[in-house]
Amino acid sequence: MKSDRKSKLQIHLLFWILYYILEVYLDFYWSRYQFPNFQWQIRLQNTLILELGYLLVKIPLAYSLLYVYEKVHTKAFFKYLLSIFIVVIAVLVHRFFTHYIIYPYIYGVTEMLDGKQPSGYINGLVAFNSFMDLIFMVGLVFGIEITRQKSLLKDQISQLKSEKLDQELTMLKAQINPHFLFNTLNNIYGMALKKADETPDVILQLSKVMRYNIYEAAEKNISIEKDIENIKDFIQIQKIRHHHLSIILHEDIDNPSQKISPLILIQFIENAFKHGISESLGDAFIHINIQLKNGILTYFIENSKEERSHEHSTKIGLKNIRRQLELLYPNHRLTVENKSDRYIVQLIIDFNDKFSS
């Protein structure tokens, strides 16, 4: 809020400075013809003074109308009447300042109408000239202020959309395989009862996976090297339950520091374990190929499939992943083949794309 007020003050201050310079230039140029006998130094001095005086009329008028436009909450008809009343008062004050102060005390002459006859305090032509001078200024002020407000509103909407997307992504990430921890702890418990030698290593890997999910996955982006390391730890833990499983992971990464949104890639592997692997299948397999070349990620997963796969649950998982990809990488390419005996997934993300986060 304070930043908005400061920005508004700066914009309006800059506007009045530029407006004052413009009016001084125009009035000084015009005075060459109205007061040809005055030296230019005198004309410039007089112009600087009179335009300052006019600001004493114009600034209150501008902000009075802005106040009516923004703050007065009443019927439109009454707002129009109030605005007209303010403008009429401003025209009268403008004429008073011009007729009784500027000409007799600054220029030292009587105000003339068309340079031929003295002008009265108020008549149709001079009142119209004052009105147009004031309305021109009011139009500029309203144009600047409305443009500023629209820009501010656009920024606020953009921020709200960004916050909404961040919240949605957080919720989607929180939905990732909530049973993984419990299943793994049960397996570790069984290993501990058997006093298996690999129990400490599995606990260490689980600790790394949980640290990644709790801390590092909270970041907007992380290096693909760390993301793949988390995938490897996850696979090692899953191998405890799936002794029969054949897993091949191939990686070809030319830029390990390439940033990627965490927990995107591993979800496909989680789905492969959750919906594609059965203890009853002796030839179950998961083949994973991760390739990053020149900023283009090609991610391929092929896994065996249960005869009675959980189609509904699989669709929910894919829907979650697709939504995250839409939010993070709008121009990605994802193909999913659901064959009778296997799933095949291919994901391509171009990190060079300006729309990729």
One Martini backbone bead per residue (centre of mass of N, CA, C, O) as a GRO file, in nm:
protein
  357
    1MET     BB    1   0.059   0.062  -0.022
    2LYS     BB    2   0.301   0.255   0.008
    3SER     BB    3   0.410   0.207  -0.277
    4ASP     BB    4   0.161   0.316  -0.425
    5ARG     BB    5   0.168   0.604  -0.309
    6LYS     BB    6   0.452   0.672  -0.406
    7SER     BB    7   0.395   0.630  -0.705
    8LYS     BB    8   0.165   0.833  -0.730
    9LEU     BB    9   0.327   1.083  -0.641
   10GLN     BB   10   0.544   1.070  -0.861
   11ILE     BB   11   0.359   1.086  -1.108
   12HIS     BB   12   0.215   1.355  -1.036
   13LEU     BB   13   0.467   1.529  -1.009
   14LEU     BB   14   0.570   1.485  -1.295
   15PHE     BB   15   0.323   1.593  -1.440
   16TRP     BB   16   0.330   1.892  -1.327
   17ILE     BB   17   0.606   1.961  -1.436
   18LEU     BB   18   0.547   1.906  -1.738
   19TYR     BB   19   0.299   2.088  -1.758
   20TYR     BB   20   0.438   2.351  -1.681
   21ILE     BB   21   0.642   2.353  -1.912
   22LEU     BB   22   0.437   2.352  -2.141
   23GLU     BB   23   0.283   2.616  -2.062
   24VAL     BB   24   0.526   2.802  -2.073
   25TYR     BB   25   0.594   2.759  -2.367
   26LEU     BB   26   0.320   2.842  -2.492
   27ASP     BB   27   0.293   3.125  -2.355
   28PHE     BB   28   0.562   3.240  -2.451
   29TYR     BB   29   0.503   3.212  -2.753
   30TRP     BB   30   0.235   3.382  -2.749
   31SER     BB   31   0.362   3.658  -2.631
   32ARG     BB   32   0.495   3.760  -2.893
   33TYR     BB   33   0.209   3.867  -3.009
   34GLN     BB   34   0.080   4.024  -2.763
   35PHE     BB   35   0.398   4.124  -2.661
   36PRO     BB   36   0.623   4.268  -2.868
   37ASN     BB   37   0.761   4.495  -2.660
   38PHE     BB   38   0.873   4.274  -2.497
   39GLN     BB   39   1.105   4.126  -2.345
   40TRP     BB   40   1.195   3.802  -2.309
   41GLN     BB   41   1.262   3.811  -2.008
   42ILE     BB   42   0.987   3.927  -1.918
   43ARG     BB   43   0.805   3.716  -2.045
   44LEU     BB   44   0.923   3.473  -1.889
   45GLN     BB   45   0.869   3.576  -1.606
   46ASN     BB   46   0.562   3.606  -1.637
   47THR     BB   47   0.504   3.312  -1.718
   48LEU     BB   48   0.606   3.172  -1.461
   49ILE     BB   49   0.404   3.313  -1.271
   50LEU     BB   50   0.123   3.259  -1.405
   51GLU     BB   51   0.147   2.941  -1.406
   52LEU     BB   52   0.156   2.918  -1.102
   53GLY     BB   53  -0.120   3.046  -1.057
   54TYR     BB   54  -0.286   2.839  -1.220
   55LEU     BB   55  -0.220   2.595  -1.034
   56LEU     BB   56  -0.409   2.703  -0.800
   57VAL     BB   57  -0.658   2.609  -0.979
   58LYS     BB   58  -0.599   2.324  -1.115
   59ILE     BB   59  -0.532   2.132  -0.884
   60PRO     BB   60  -0.800   2.147  -0.723
   61LEU     BB   61  -0.976   2.062  -0.961
   62ALA     BB   62  -0.858   1.784  -1.024
   63TYR     BB   63  -0.896   1.659  -0.725
   64SER     BB   64  -1.197   1.707  -0.702
   65LEU     BB   65  -1.283   1.529  -0.942
   66LEU     BB   66  -1.142   1.272  -0.845
   67TYR     BB   67  -1.302   1.247  -0.584
   68VAL     BB   68  -1.579   1.221  -0.713
   69TYR     BB   69  -1.509   0.973  -0.892
   70GLU     BB   70  -1.394   0.779  -0.641
   71LYS     BB   71  -1.560   0.866  -0.350
   72VAL     BB   72  -1.839   0.936  -0.456
   73HIS     BB   73  -2.144   0.768  -0.344
   74THR     BB   74  -2.372   0.813  -0.595
   75LYS     BB   75  -2.555   0.928  -0.815
   76ALA     BB   76  -2.475   1.017  -1.128
   77PHE     BB   77  -2.629   1.283  -1.143
   78PHE     BB   78  -2.494   1.416  -0.888
   79LYS     BB   79  -2.207   1.395  -0.990
   80TYR     BB   80  -2.245   1.578  -1.234
   81LEU     BB   81  -2.338   1.830  -1.083
   82LEU     BB   82  -2.085   1.858  -0.906
   83SER     BB   83  -1.882   1.881  -1.139
   84ILE     BB   84  -2.006   2.134  -1.271
   85PHE     BB   85  -1.976   2.318  -1.025
   86ILE     BB   86  -1.667   2.301  -1.006
   87VAL     BB   87  -1.607   2.412  -1.289
   88VAL     BB   88  -1.747   2.687  -1.261
   89ILE     BB   89  -1.574   2.787  -1.026
   90ALA     BB   90  -1.303   2.762  -1.180
   91VAL     BB   91  -1.369   2.962  -1.406
   92LEU     BB   92  -1.410   3.209  -1.221
   93VAL     BB   93  -1.127   3.202  -1.096
   94HIS     BB   94  -0.970   3.216  -1.357
   95ARG     BB   95  -1.084   3.490  -1.445
   96PHE     BB   96  -1.000   3.653  -1.202
   97PHE     BB   97  -0.696   3.606  -1.231
   98THR     BB   98  -0.670   3.716  -1.518
   99HIS     BB   99  -0.819   4.003  -1.497
  100TYR     BB  100  -0.709   4.110  -1.190
  101ILE     BB  101  -0.388   4.009  -1.210
  102ILE     BB  102  -0.227   3.951  -1.464
  103TYR     BB  103  -0.269   4.205  -1.637
  104PRO     BB  104  -0.232   4.446  -1.423
  105TYR     BB  105   0.033   4.312  -1.250
  106ILE     BB  106   0.212   4.167  -1.475
  107TYR     BB  107   0.161   4.330  -1.756
  108GLY     BB  108   0.022   4.625  -1.721
  109VAL     BB  109  -0.270   4.568  -1.847
  110THR     BB  110  -0.551   4.543  -2.031
  111GLU     BB  111  -0.778   4.332  -2.110
  112MET     BB  112  -0.824   4.196  -2.433
  113LEU     BB  113  -1.041   4.164  -2.715
  114ASP     BB  114  -0.869   4.085  -2.988
  115GLY     BB  115  -0.700   4.362  -2.945
  116LYS     BB  116  -0.946   4.600  -2.930
  117GLN     BB  117  -1.116   4.538  -2.662
  118PRO     BB  118  -1.219   4.534  -2.367
  119SER     BB  119  -1.247   4.294  -2.118
  120GLY     BB  120  -1.437   4.128  -1.927
  121TYR     BB  121  -1.472   3.912  -1.676
  122ILE     BB  122  -1.740   3.807  -1.835
  123ASN     BB  123  -1.779   3.591  -2.126
  124GLY     BB  124  -1.811   3.374  -2.371
  125LEU     BB  125  -1.517   3.362  -2.479
  126VAL     BB  126  -1.343   3.367  -2.215
  127ALA     BB  127  -1.491   3.131  -2.079
  128PHE     BB  128  -1.419   2.923  -2.295
  129ASN     BB  129  -1.113   2.945  -2.269
  130SER     BB  130  -1.101   2.858  -1.973
  131PHE     BB  131  -1.247   2.591  -2.004
  132MET     BB  132  -1.043   2.460  -2.206
  133ASP     BB  133  -0.795   2.480  -2.026
  134LEU     BB  134  -0.911   2.303  -1.794
  135ILE     BB  135  -1.004   2.050  -1.955
  136PHE     BB  136  -0.732   1.972  -2.065
  137MET     BB  137  -0.607   1.915  -1.789
  138VAL     BB  138  -0.816   1.707  -1.687
  139GLY     BB  139  -0.772   1.501  -1.910
  140LEU     BB  140  -0.478   1.441  -1.838
  141VAL     BB  141  -0.517   1.349  -1.546
  142PHE     BB  142  -0.718   1.119  -1.601
  143GLY     BB  143  -0.540   0.964  -1.797
  144ILE     BB  144  -0.310   0.907  -1.599
  145GLU     BB  145  -0.476   0.776  -1.364
  146ILE     BB  146  -0.618   0.550  -1.522
  147THR     BB  147  -0.359   0.420  -1.626
  148ARG     BB  148  -0.240   0.361  -1.346
  149GLN     BB  149  -0.476   0.185  -1.241
  150LYS     BB  150  -0.464  -0.030  -1.463
  151SER     BB  151  -0.175  -0.117  -1.407
  152LEU     BB  152  -0.223  -0.198  -1.114
  153LEU     BB  153  -0.448  -0.404  -1.170
  154LYS     BB  154  -0.279  -0.586  -1.351
  155ASP     BB  155  -0.069  -0.657  -1.134
  156GLN     BB  156  -0.269  -0.776  -0.928
  157ILE     BB  157  -0.382  -0.998  -1.110
  158SER     BB  158  -0.111  -1.131  -1.166
  159GLN     BB  159  -0.049  -1.195  -0.868
  160LEU     BB  160  -0.302  -1.363  -0.810
  161LYS     BB  161  -0.245  -1.577  -1.023
  162SER     BB  162   0.027  -1.664  -0.911
  163GLU     BB  163  -0.077  -1.745  -0.631
  164LYS     BB  164  -0.282  -1.952  -0.732
  165LEU     BB  165  -0.078  -2.135  -0.874
  166ASP     BB  166   0.095  -2.193  -0.626
  167GLN     BB  167  -0.133  -2.323  -0.462
  168GLU     BB  168  -0.201  -2.543  -0.664
  169LEU     BB  169   0.079  -2.676  -0.670
  170THR     BB  170   0.090  -2.743  -0.371
  171MET     BB  171  -0.158  -2.929  -0.375
  172LEU     BB  172  -0.054  -3.126  -0.589
  173LYS     BB  173   0.202  -3.216  -0.439
  174ALA     BB  174   0.043  -3.323  -0.181
  175GLN     BB  175  -0.081  -3.575  -0.365
  176ILE     BB  176   0.179  -3.746  -0.359
  177ASN     BB  177   0.193  -4.043  -0.253
  178PRO     BB  178   0.100  -4.088   0.077
  179HIS     BB  179   0.189  -4.414   0.109
  180PHE     BB  180   0.495  -4.439   0.089
  181LEU     BB  181   0.593  -4.408   0.381
  182PHE     BB  182   0.433  -4.645   0.511
  183ASN     BB  183   0.540  -4.873   0.335
  184THR     BB  184   0.840  -4.833   0.400
  185LEU     BB  185   0.822  -4.867   0.707
  186ASN     BB  186   0.716  -5.154   0.697
  187ASN     BB  187   0.967  -5.271   0.555
  188ILE     BB  188   1.172  -5.186   0.770
  189TYR     BB  189   1.046  -5.344   0.995
  190GLY     BB  190   1.089  -5.622   0.867
  191MET     BB  191   1.399  -5.593   0.844
  192ALA     BB  192   1.452  -5.555   1.147
  193LEU     BB  193   1.345  -5.832   1.237
  194LYS     BB  194   1.569  -5.975   1.041
  195LYS     BB  195   1.836  -5.818   1.043
  196ALA     BB  196   1.911  -5.659   0.800
  197ASP     BB  197   2.189  -5.515   0.650
  198GLU     BB  198   2.022  -5.288   0.466
  199THR     BB  199   1.867  -5.104   0.665
  200PRO     BB  200   2.043  -4.841   0.691
  201ASP     BB  201   2.033  -4.768   0.386
  202VAL     BB  202   1.726  -4.731   0.367
  203ILE     BB  203   1.700  -4.510   0.579
  204LEU     BB  204   1.882  -4.310   0.431
  205GLN     BB  205   1.713  -4.292   0.172
  206LEU     BB  206   1.453  -4.198   0.307
  207SER     BB  207   1.571  -3.941   0.423
  208LYS     BB  208   1.639  -3.811   0.150
  209VAL     BB  209   1.354  -3.813   0.032
  210MET     BB  210   1.217  -3.646   0.259
  211ARG     BB  211   1.399  -3.398   0.237
  212TYR     BB  212   1.324  -3.333  -0.051
  213ASN     BB  213   1.008  -3.310  -0.012
  214ILE     BB  214   1.021  -3.086   0.220
  215TYR     BB  215   1.250  -2.881   0.109
  216GLU     BB  216   1.342  -2.882  -0.199
  217ALA     BB  217   1.041  -2.902  -0.318
  218ALA     BB  218   0.968  -2.598  -0.229
  219GLU     BB  219   1.096  -2.514  -0.466
  220LYS     BB  220   1.053  -2.400  -0.778
  221ASN     BB  221   1.357  -2.483  -0.842
  222ILE     BB  222   1.584  -2.743  -0.964
  223SER     BB  223   1.818  -2.947  -1.025
  224ILE     BB  224   1.832  -3.227  -1.223
  225GLU     BB  225   2.037  -3.381  -1.054
  226LYS     BB  226   1.865  -3.392  -0.790
  227ASP     BB  227   1.615  -3.522  -0.914
  228ILE     BB  228   1.757  -3.787  -1.000
  229GLU     BB  229   1.861  -3.867  -0.723
  230ASN     BB  230   1.577  -3.906  -0.605
  231ILE     BB  231   1.493  -4.130  -0.800
  232LYS     BB  232   1.707  -4.336  -0.713
  233ASP     BB  233   1.621  -4.358  -0.419
  234PHE     BB  234   1.333  -4.451  -0.477
  235ILE     BB  235   1.410  -4.711  -0.629
  236GLN     BB  236   1.571  -4.849  -0.404
  237ILE     BB  237   1.328  -4.873  -0.212
  238GLN     BB  238   1.136  -5.035  -0.409
  239LYS     BB  239   1.317  -5.296  -0.432
  240ILE     BB  240   1.227  -5.428  -0.167
  241ARG     BB  241   0.935  -5.512  -0.282
  242HIS     BB  242   1.073  -5.567  -0.590
  243HIS     BB  243   1.266  -5.828  -0.665
  244HIS     BB  244   1.162  -5.905  -0.965
  245LEU     BB  245   1.241  -5.639  -1.076
  246SER     BB  246   1.312  -5.461  -1.379
  247ILE     BB  247   1.555  -5.194  -1.379
  248ILE     BB  248   1.612  -4.920  -1.613
  249LEU     BB  249   1.852  -4.649  -1.600
  250HIS     BB  250   1.889  -4.375  -1.826
  251GLU     BB  251   2.141  -4.114  -1.867
  252ASP     BB  252   2.165  -3.785  -2.057
  253ILE     BB  253   2.351  -3.508  -1.938
  254ASP     BB  254   2.470  -3.178  -2.033
  255ASN     BB  255   2.307  -3.015  -1.776
  256PRO     BB  256   2.290  -3.047  -1.437
  257SER     BB  257   2.187  -2.731  -1.371
  258GLN     BB  258   1.922  -2.759  -1.474
  259LYS     BB  259   1.612  -2.633  -1.434
  260ILE     BB  260   1.342  -2.778  -1.229
  261SER     BB  261   1.057  -2.894  -1.131
  262PRO     BB  262   0.976  -3.057  -0.869
  263LEU     BB  263   0.810  -3.374  -0.890
  264ILE     BB  264   0.754  -3.449  -1.190
  265LEU     BB  265   0.909  -3.711  -1.283
  266ILE     BB  266   0.839  -3.910  -1.039
  267GLN     BB  267   0.535  -3.957  -1.094
  268PHE     BB  268   0.568  -4.167  -1.323
  269ILE     BB  269   0.712  -4.375  -1.143
  270GLU     BB  270   0.494  -4.406  -0.933
  271ASN     BB  271   0.283  -4.513  -1.133
  272ALA     BB  272   0.442  -4.762  -1.219
  273PHE     BB  273   0.437  -4.893  -0.934
  274LYS     BB  274   0.130  -4.863  -0.858
  275HIS     BB  275  -0.006  -4.971  -1.164
  276GLY     BB  276   0.231  -5.175  -1.317
  277ILE     BB  277   0.297  -5.359  -1.059
  278SER     BB  278   0.331  -5.715  -0.985
  279GLU     BB  279   0.397  -5.988  -0.788
  280SER     BB  280   0.282  -6.201  -1.013
  281LEU     BB  281   0.511  -6.088  -1.201
  282GLY     BB  282   0.811  -6.207  -1.328
  283ASP     BB  283   0.842  -5.976  -1.585
  284ALA     BB  284   0.876  -5.712  -1.457
  285PHE     BB  285   0.905  -5.361  -1.572
  286ILE     BB  286   1.138  -5.068  -1.591
  287HIS     BB  287   1.194  -4.804  -1.828
  288ILE     BB  288   1.444  -4.540  -1.823
  289ASN     BB  289   1.476  -4.219  -2.002
  290ILE     BB  290   1.714  -3.946  -1.964
  291GLN     BB  291   1.726  -3.647  -2.170
  292LEU     BB  292   1.972  -3.373  -2.216
  293LYS     BB  293   1.964  -3.137  -2.497
  294ASN     BB  294   1.991  -2.815  -2.543
  295GLY     BB  295   1.731  -2.777  -2.337
  296ILE     BB  296   1.610  -3.071  -2.402
  297LEU     BB  297   1.365  -3.282  -2.270
  298THR     BB  298   1.369  -3.646  -2.261
  299TYR     BB  299   1.104  -3.858  -2.136
  300PHE     BB  300   1.114  -4.217  -2.070
  301ILE     BB  301   0.847  -4.467  -2.008
  302GLU     BB  302   0.844  -4.826  -1.946
  303ASN     BB  303   0.580  -5.054  -1.840
  304SER     BB  304   0.438  -5.290  -1.696
  305LYS     BB  305   0.111  -5.463  -1.677
  306GLU     BB  306  -0.163  -5.527  -1.539
  307GLU     BB  307  -0.447  -5.699  -1.600
  308ARG     BB  308  -0.571  -5.533  -1.335
  309SER     BB  309  -0.592  -5.225  -1.353
  310HIS     BB  310  -0.611  -4.892  -1.212
  311GLU     BB  311  -0.764  -4.680  -1.402
  312HIS     BB  312  -0.883  -4.454  -1.224
  313SER     BB  313  -0.624  -4.389  -1.063
  314THR     BB  314  -0.448  -4.326  -1.308
  315LYS     BB  315  -0.612  -4.080  -1.413
  316ILE     BB  316  -0.571  -3.905  -1.164
  317GLY     BB  317  -0.263  -3.890  -1.180
  318LEU     BB  318  -0.248  -3.769  -1.468
  319LYS     BB  319  -0.412  -3.515  -1.409
  320ASN     BB  320  -0.215  -3.395  -1.213
  321ILE     BB  321   0.029  -3.380  -1.404
  322ARG     BB  322  -0.097  -3.215  -1.633
  323ARG     BB  323  -0.158  -2.963  -1.464
  324GLN     BB  324   0.132  -2.896  -1.389
  325LEU     BB  325   0.237  -2.868  -1.681
  326GLU     BB  326   0.049  -2.636  -1.764
  327LEU     BB  327   0.164  -2.434  -1.549
  328LEU     BB  328   0.483  -2.470  -1.613
  329TYR     BB  329   0.460  -2.612  -1.930
  330PRO     BB  330   0.263  -2.523  -2.184
  331ASN     BB  331   0.469  -2.652  -2.434
  332HIS     BB  332   0.443  -2.935  -2.391
  333ARG     BB  333   0.496  -3.301  -2.445
  334LEU     BB  334   0.240  -3.559  -2.400
  335THR     BB  335   0.256  -3.919  -2.411
  336VAL     BB  336   0.008  -4.191  -2.380
  337GLU     BB  337   0.034  -4.548  -2.371
  338ASN     BB  338  -0.232  -4.803  -2.356
  339LYS     BB  339  -0.162  -5.115  -2.336
  340SER     BB  340  -0.215  -5.443  -2.265
  341ASP     BB  341   0.108  -5.476  -2.126
  342ARG     BB  342   0.160  -5.149  -2.130
  343TYR     BB  343   0.334  -4.848  -2.057
  344ILE     BB  344   0.379  -4.529  -2.242
  345VAL     BB  345   0.601  -4.251  -2.179
  346GLN     BB  346   0.627  -3.907  -2.314
  347LEU     BB  347   0.846  -3.626  -2.242
  348ILE     BB  348   0.862  -3.278  -2.355
  349ILE     BB  349   1.102  -3.015  -2.270
  350ASP     BB  350   1.157  -2.668  -2.341
  351PHE     BB  351   1.377  -2.452  -2.178
  352ASN     BB  352   1.391  -2.225  -2.413
  353ASP     BB  353   1.121  -2.152  -2.352
  354LYS     BB  354   0.969  -1.861  -2.237
  355PHE     BB  355   0.722  -2.027  -2.088
  356SER     BB  356   0.921  -2.153  -1.912
  357SER     BB  357   0.996  -2.176  -1.562
   0.00000   0.00000   0.00000
